[in-house]
Amino acid sequence: MAEVDHEVKIVADERALEDSRADIESIASSSTSLSGSILDYRFENGRTYHRYKDGKYVIPNDEQENDRMDMQHHICLITLGGRLGLAPPCQPGVKVGRVLDVGTGTGIWAIQFGDDHPEAEASSNPDIVATNVKFEIDDIDEEWTYTIPFDYIHSRFMSSSIADWKAYLTKCFNHIQPGGYLELQEPEMEFQSDDGTFPADCPLAKYGNLLKEAAAIFGREYVSVSSLKTLMVDVGFKDVTLSRYKWPINTWPKDPSFKELGAWGFENSNAGLEAISIAPLTRAHKWTREEVNVFLAEVRKDLANKNHHTYVPM
């Protein structure tokens, strides 16, 4: 996303401690997802996971998680001012040919892009959509078999899902038309505060560290955003820019736009806390489901703590 020559500081709202739960309720959209007949689901710890390359992807694929992913998409839209991305193909009125959305989730990004660009052919992965959007199930770690290059490849929230980022970016480079674009949207798996109010030893900090350790055990580490820029240049991309954003974890900011972002972020984090961590903690760290639930109760207290002016770097 775009390199900025200054860092935006988020000012805390002294009245944020008075916010009620009602102030941060959100309405998650229903999702469009793959039919259950396509995949033989794996049931584990009360959640379902797809069996394609069983165990490789550690996030559930059930309705609860699909709704959260659609909510997360909405947060991305808020962050980018309603845009689907920062690359030129996402600008109004720009004509684009072939587009690939990697790791599409519920398909909401690809569906919306296809609606916004009726002239484009978008490849991704659910069902019921415009005729210019099609979905495919495949393993991005394997060789790509596309014979026609893309004008734009969109890749979002793939950190901890990819074993070799340089190999992945090389595949992207080799399947983009000359003059085409690759856009990566990734968070840092690191909670921060600008004023030192986020304790390094709190449960939320431990949560992030445990997930990073689990990802390393699985061989799919969380990647540093700054390192992605370097890797993109290394594999041949030109004019690579990096944009940085901040997602507050609750409504602690004073600025209305950051407060809204924090309200959605709080809902998104609460909804995804178990989904993101249950498999890593039970498979990699060998915790029981009961141990995970007790730990997450403490993490939720940190998420709601407005005395900690915490955000996720994007």
N, C-alpha and C positions, 0 to 999 in steps of 0.2 A: 504494500500500500504506500505514501509519498514522503520523501525525506523532507522534513521541515527544519527550518533554521532556528526554531525556538520551541520550547516545550510549554504546553498549556498547563497551568496550575489550576487545580480544582479547589475552589473555596468552599469550606464546610458551612452548612446551614446550622446555626445555633438552635433553630427551632426543630431540627430534624428529629430530635429525640421524642417529640410530641406526635410524630406521624403515627397514624393508626394503621392496622392491617388493611382496612378498607381503602386507604389512600394508595396502596400499591397492588391492588387486585388487577389481574390482567385477564384478557379473553383470548385464549389460545385457539387458533383456527383448527378445524378438523383437517386431517391430512389425507393426501392421495398417496397410497402406498402399494407395493406389490401384493398381488393376490396371494392368499395363503396356499393356494394350490400349486404355486410355482416352487415354493421352498418347503423342505421338511424341517420344521423348526426344532431347535434344541431347547428343552425346558430346564432351567437351572436357577435355584434360589428365588423362585417365584417370578422369574422373567423369562422371555423367550429370546432366542438368538438364532440367526440363520445357520444352516449346516453347510453352506457352500464354503469349502476350505475351512472346515469345522475348527473353531477355536482361534482363528486368525484375527477376527474382528471381535473386540471385547465389549461392544456397546449393544444393548438389547435392540430388538426390532419390533417390539410390541406397540400397541396403540398409544400407551402412555408416553413412550419415548418419541414416537412419531409426532404427537401433539407438541411435545417440548421442542423438537427440531424445527417445527413450523414457527413456534414462538421465537426461537433463536434467529430464524430467518428475518422475522419482523424487526428484531433488535439490530440486525445488520442493516436493514433498510433505514432505520432511524439514524444509525451511525453515519451512513453515507448520504444522508439527506434525501432519502427515497430512491436512490439509484441502486441498481443491481451490482454495480462495480465501478471502479475508477478508470478502467481502460476505455479508450475511444469507442469501441463497439457498443458500450453501454450508454453513450450519449444520445439524446433525443434526435431522431431524424437520420442517424448514421445507418447506412445499409451494410449488412454483413452476410457472408455466405454460410460456411459450415462452422458450427460451434460445438465444443465438447465440454460438458459439465462433469468433472471427475468426482466420484464419491458423492453422488447426488442426494443421498438420503431419501426423503419423501418425494423428491423431484420438483419441489415447489419453485426452486430457482429456475430450472430449465423450462418449466411450464410457463412461468411469468415471462421469461426471456422470449420464448416462442410466441407468446401472445403479443408482446411489444414489438417483435420483429417478424412479421408474417413472411418476409422474404427469406428468412434464415432457415437452415436445417440444423436442429439442435439434437445432439446425441447425449443420452444420459441413462436413466434406469427405472420408474413405475409404470402407470397405465392410464387410460382415458385422457387423452390430451389432443391438442390440435394436430393436424396431419403433418405439420413440419417438425414435430418433436417425436423422437423414438427412444426407447429405453433398452439397454443391454446389460446383462449380468456377466461380469468377467473379473479377472484378477489383474489389477494394474501392475503387480510385481512380475507378471509373465510378459512375454513379448507382445507388443501391440500389433494387430493384424490389419489396421486401417490402411487402405490403399490410396485414399484421397486425403490430402492434408487439410487441416483446419485453419480458419482465419482467426479464431479466438478460442483459447482453452481457459476455462474457469475452474479453480481448485480451491476449496474452502474447508477449513477444519480437518485437515488430513494428518496433522501432527499426531504421532503415536500409532498411526495406521500404516506408515511406510517404512520399510526396512532400510532402503538405500535411497536417500534423497537425490544424490547425484545421478544415479541410474534413472530415477523417475523423471528428473528435470531433463535429462538427455533424451528420453522418449518424447517428452513434450516438445522439445526443440526440434526433433526429427520429424514430428508430425504437424508442424505449423508452417503455413505458407510463408514465403519471404515477405516481410512487412507485417506479419501477423502478430498477435499478442498472447502472452500468458499472464494471467492474474492469479496470485496466491493471496488468500486471506487467512491468516493464522494468528492465534493468541500465543502469548508466552505462558507456559505453565508456571507462573510465578505471581504471587500476590504482592502488591507494593502499596506504599503510602508516601506522599511527598513531604509529610510533616513528622514522620517517625512514630505515628500512632499505631501502626500495625506491629504487634509483637512477633518477633521471630520464632518464639517458642509456643505460640498458641495452637489450638487444634486445627485451625484452618491452614496454618503454615505446614503443620505436620501432614495434613491431608495432601497438599500439593507435593511434598517431598516423597510421600509413599507412592503416589501415582507415578512420579518420575522414576522411582526405583523399580516399580513393577514394569513400566514400559521398557526399561533397560533389560530386565530379565526376559521379557518377551522378544527382545531384539528389535523393537520398534520405538525408539526413544523419542521423547518430545524434542522438537528441533528449535533452536534459537532463530528468531525472525531475522536478525542481522546476518546470520550465517547463510540464510537462504538467498539474500542478495548477492553475496560472494559466490555461491554455487551457481546461480543463474548466469553470472558473468563468465564463470569458469567453463560452462558448457556451451557458451556462444551467444547468449542473449545480449542485445545492445540497449543502451539508454534505459537501464534498470533504475527505477525509483522506489523509494520506501516511504510509505506514509504511516504514521503512528497515531493510535487512538487510545482512549482510556475508557474502560467499562467499570463504573462504580458498582460495588457489590450490593448496595442498598441506597436509600434515599438521603444519605448524609450530605450530598453537595447542596450548595446554596443556589447555584445557577439552575434555572428551570429546565433547561435542556439536559443537563447532566443528571438532575433529579429524576426526570422521566426515564432516562437511560438506566439509572440505578433501580428504579421501581421494576422495570422489566427484567433487569439483570438479577434482582433478588428472586423474582418468580422463576426465572430460568435456572438459576443455580439450585434453588430448593427442589425444583422438579427433576433436575438431572443429577443431583448429588449421589443417589444410590445407583442410578443407571451407569454413571461414569466409573464408579468405584467398586461395585460389588464383585465383578469378575476379577479385576486386578488384585483386590485385597484377599479374596478367597483362593484364587488360583496361584498367584505369585507369592503372596505373603502368608498363605495357609491359615488365614483367620476363619473363624466360624461366622455364619450369618448373624448370629446373636452378637458377637464381638463387633462386627461391622455396624450393626444398628445402634449399639451403645456409643460407639465412637462418632457416628454421624449426628447423633443428638447433640453432642458437644460442638461439632462443626457448625451446625445450624445456629447455635447461639452466637458464634462468631460472625456468621453471615448477617445476622440481625443487629449486631452491635454497631450503633452509629457513632460511638466514641472512637472507633477504629476507622479512619478515613481511607479505606482500602479500595483498590481498583485492580482490574486485570489489564495489563498492557496488551494492546492489539497491534 
